[in-house]
């Protein structure tokens, strides 16, 4: 759908409705897509929350995965189909970590007119065996990462998924 919208030059949308059918494990999202000039988009984005960090477990509201990460060394847990939201206060800097010492850490700080940032998580795991030489194999360990989400998709996700504290 996104590719088709881009063919027509659409660069913005309006959420019309969202319905979750638990018994069929289906989601129906109805959106209207538009083309907005840069000046219109700038006015529109001024209405969106700023200095906010959103962290999404994954997009599947019917999934069973659990994700843990730390915000300023305080453990947070989110599940599939949920997100965590942190509103930055003026002058605040936060440290967000997934995967502990070997994982990924990012710092975010409050800035005037900072747009909301959206991330999704990957979980700890073991990757494939990789050849290191003639008879040696190595194992890739995946400790977790933050993956950025496009702000438009992130905004949509924040409207349809469930927020956790």
C-alpha positions as CSV (number, residue, x, y, z in Angstrom):
1,X,0.0,0.0,0.0
2,X,2.8,2.4,0.9
3,X,4.5,1.9,-2.5
4,X,1.2,2.5,-4.4
5,X,0.6,5.7,-2.4
6,X,4.1,6.9,-3.3
7,X,3.5,6.3,-7.0
8,X,0.5,8.7,-6.7
9,X,2.7,11.2,-4.8
10,X,0.9,10.7,-1.4
11,X,3.0,11.8,1.5
12,X,0.5,12.1,4.3
13,X,-2.5,10.3,5.7
14,X,-5.5,10.6,8.0
15,X,-6.6,7.7,10.2
16,X,-10.3,7.2,9.6
17,X,-10.9,4.0,11.6
18,X,-9.2,1.1,13.3
19,X,-10.8,-2.1,14.3
20,X,-9.3,-5.2,15.9
21,X,-11.1,-8.5,15.5
22,X,-9.8,-10.7,18.3
23,X,-11.6,-13.9,17.2
24,X,-10.3,-13.7,13.6
25,X,-6.9,-12.2,14.7
26,X,-7.4,-9.5,12.1
27,X,-6.9,-5.7,12.0
28,X,-8.7,-3.4,9.7
29,X,-7.2,0.1,9.2
30,X,-8.9,2.7,7.0
31,X,-6.9,5.7,6.1
32,X,-7.2,8.5,3.6
33,X,-4.0,9.4,1.8
34,X,-3.1,12.9,0.5
35,X,-0.3,14.9,-1.0
36,X,0.7,17.8,1.2
37,X,3.1,20.6,0.2
38,X,6.2,21.1,2.4
39,X,4.5,24.1,4.1
40,X,1.3,22.2,4.8
41,X,3.4,19.3,6.3
42,X,5.3,21.7,8.5
43,X,2.1,23.1,9.9
44,X,0.7,19.6,10.4
45,X,3.9,18.3,12.2
46,X,3.7,21.3,14.5
47,X,0.5,19.8,15.9
48,X,2.3,16.5,16.7
49,X,3.8,15.9,20.1
50,X,7.5,16.9,20.4
51,X,10.3,15.7,22.6
52,X,8.7,12.3,22.9
53,X,10.4,8.9,22.5
54,X,8.2,5.9,21.5
55,X,9.6,2.4,21.8
56,X,7.5,-0.3,20.1
57,X,7.9,-4.1,21.0
58,X,6.7,-5.1,17.5
59,X,3.7,-4.4,15.4
60,X,1.7,-7.6,16.0
61,X,-1.1,-7.0,18.5
62,X,-1.8,-10.7,18.5
63,X,1.8,-11.7,19.1
64,X,3.2,-13.2,22.3
65,X,6.7,-11.7,22.4
66,X,8.0,-9.8,25.5
67,X,10.7,-7.2,25.3
68,X,12.7,-5.6,28.1
69,X,14.8,-2.5,28.2
70,X,16.0,0.1,30.6
71,X,15.2,3.8,30.8
72,X,17.7,5.5,33.2
73,X,18.5,2.1,34.7
74,X,14.8,1.4,35.4
75,X,13.5,-1.8,33.8
76,X,10.6,-1.6,31.4
77,X,8.7,-4.4,29.8
78,X,6.5,-4.3,26.7
79,X,4.7,-7.0,24.7
80,X,3.9,-7.5,21.1
81,X,1.4,-4.8,19.9
82,X,2.3,-2.4,22.7
83,X,4.5,0.7,23.1
84,X,6.3,2.7,25.7
85,X,6.2,6.5,25.6
86,X,8.6,8.8,27.3
87,X,7.9,12.6,27.3
88,X,11.2,14.5,27.7
89,X,11.2,17.4,30.1
90,X,13.0,20.6,29.3
91,X,16.7,20.0,30.1
92,X,16.3,16.3,30.5
93,X,18.7,13.6,29.1
94,X,17.7,10.0,29.3
95,X,19.7,6.8,28.8
96,X,17.9,3.9,27.1
97,X,19.5,0.4,27.0
98,X,18.5,-2.9,25.5
99,X,20.6,-6.0,26.0
100,X,22.7,-4.9,29.0
101,X,26.5,-4.5,28.8
102,X,26.8,-6.1,25.3
103,X,23.6,-4.5,24.0
104,X,22.8,-1.1,22.6
105,X,22.6,2.1,24.5
106,X,21.3,5.5,23.3
107,X,21.0,8.8,24.9
108,X,18.2,11.3,24.0
109,X,17.9,14.8,25.3
110,X,15.3,17.5,25.2
111,X,15.8,20.1,22.4
112,X,13.5,22.9,21.3
113,X,11.1,21.8,18.5
114,X,12.5,18.2,18.6
115,X,10.2,15.9,16.6
116,X,9.0,12.7,18.2
117,X,11.3,9.7,17.7
118,X,10.0,6.2,17.1
119,X,11.9,2.9,17.6
120,X,11.2,-0.8,17.5
121,X,13.1,-3.5,19.3
122,X,14.8,-6.7,18.4
123,X,15.4,-9.3,21.2
124,X,18.4,-11.2,22.4
125,X,19.2,-14.3,20.4
126,X,21.8,-16.4,18.7
127,X,22.5,-15.8,15.0
128,X,23.9,-18.2,12.4
129,X,27.2,-20.0,12.5
130,X,29.8,-18.0,10.6
131,X,33.0,-19.5,9.1
132,X,36.1,-18.0,10.7
133,X,38.7,-20.2,9.0
134,X,39.3,-23.6,7.6
135,X,37.9,-25.5,10.6
136,X,36.7,-22.8,13.0
137,X,33.1,-21.5,13.3
138,X,31.9,-18.5,15.2
139,X,28.4,-17.8,16.7
140,X,26.9,-14.4,16.3
141,X,25.2,-13.2,19.5
142,X,22.4,-10.7,19.0
143,X,21.9,-8.7,22.2
144,X,19.2,-6.3,21.0
145,X,19.0,-3.1,19.1
146,X,16.8,-0.1,18.5
147,X,15.5,0.2,14.9
148,X,14.2,3.6,13.8
149,X,10.7,3.8,12.5
150,X,9.6,6.4,9.9
151,X,7.8,9.2,11.8
152,X,4.6,8.8,9.8
153,X,4.4,5.1,10.4
154,X,5.4,5.7,14.0
155,X,2.6,8.2,14.5
156,X,0.0,5.7,13.1
157,X,1.3,3.0,15.3
158,X,1.0,5.2,18.4
159,X,-2.6,5.7,17.5
160,X,-3.6,2.1,17.1
161,X,-1.4,0.1,19.5
162,X,-1.7,0.0,23.3
163,X,0.5,2.2,25.5
164,X,2.1,0.7,28.6
165,X,3.6,2.6,31.5
